Amino acid sequence: MLNDEICKLREELNESIIKGKDYKITYKLSVELDELIAKYYKNNKMSNKINEKTKQKNKIRLIK
């Protein structure tokens, strides 16, 4: 879902650059894209932490 939003916004940004649209529009799209990418990495990082904790719990269960 977030990936789709990133791809769509990236396309809009690229189109804005290619067509030479007003700098304010291009800048706004760029900032929005940066925010979505940051959100993606934050979510991914949290997901990795949760997966790591689950793996650790499963190891403890196997040892007992």
C-alpha positions as CSV (number, residue, x, y, z in Angstrom):
1,M,0.0,0.0,0.0
2,L,2.7,2.5,1.0
3,N,4.8,1.2,-1.9
4,D,2.0,2.1,-4.3
5,E,1.7,5.6,-2.9
6,I,5.5,6.0,-3.2
7,C,5.5,4.8,-6.8
8,K,2.6,7.1,-7.8
9,L,4.1,10.1,-6.2
10,R,7.5,9.4,-7.8
11,E,5.8,9.3,-11.2
12,E,4.1,12.6,-10.5
13,L,7.5,14.1,-9.4
14,N,9.3,12.8,-12.5
15,E,6.5,14.2,-14.8
16,S,6.7,17.5,-13.0
17,I,10.5,17.7,-13.6
18,I,10.2,16.5,-17.3
19,K,7.5,19.0,-18.1
20,G,9.3,21.8,-16.4
21,K,6.4,22.6,-14.1
22,D,6.6,25.4,-11.5
23,Y,9.4,24.8,-9.0
24,K,6.9,25.1,-6.0
25,I,5.0,22.2,-7.4
26,T,8.1,20.1,-7.9
27,Y,9.4,20.9,-4.5
28,K,6.1,20.1,-2.8
29,L,6.0,16.7,-4.6
30,S,9.6,16.1,-3.6
31,V,8.9,16.8,0.1
32,E,5.8,14.6,0.1
33,L,7.8,11.8,-1.5
34,D,10.6,12.1,1.1
35,E,8.0,11.9,3.9
36,L,6.4,8.8,2.4
37,I,9.8,7.1,2.0
38,A,10.7,8.0,5.6
39,K,7.4,6.5,6.8
40,Y,8.1,3.4,4.7
41,Y,11.6,2.9,6.4
42,K,10.2,3.6,9.8
43,N,7.4,1.0,9.3
44,N,10.0,-1.5,7.9
45,K,12.3,-0.9,10.8
46,M,9.5,-1.5,13.4
47,S,8.5,-4.6,11.5
48,N,12.0,-6.0,11.6
49,K,12.2,-5.3,15.4
50,I,8.9,-7.2,16.0
51,N,10.1,-10.1,13.8
52,E,13.4,-10.2,15.8
53,K,11.6,-10.3,19.1
54,T,9.4,-13.1,17.9
55,K,12.4,-15.1,16.8
56,Q,14.0,-14.6,20.2
57,K,10.8,-15.7,22.0
58,N,10.6,-18.8,19.8
59,K,14.3,-19.6,20.6
60,I,13.6,-19.4,24.3
61,R,10.5,-21.7,24.0
62,L,12.6,-24.3,22.1
63,I,15.4,-24.2,24.7
64,K,12.9,-24.8,27.6
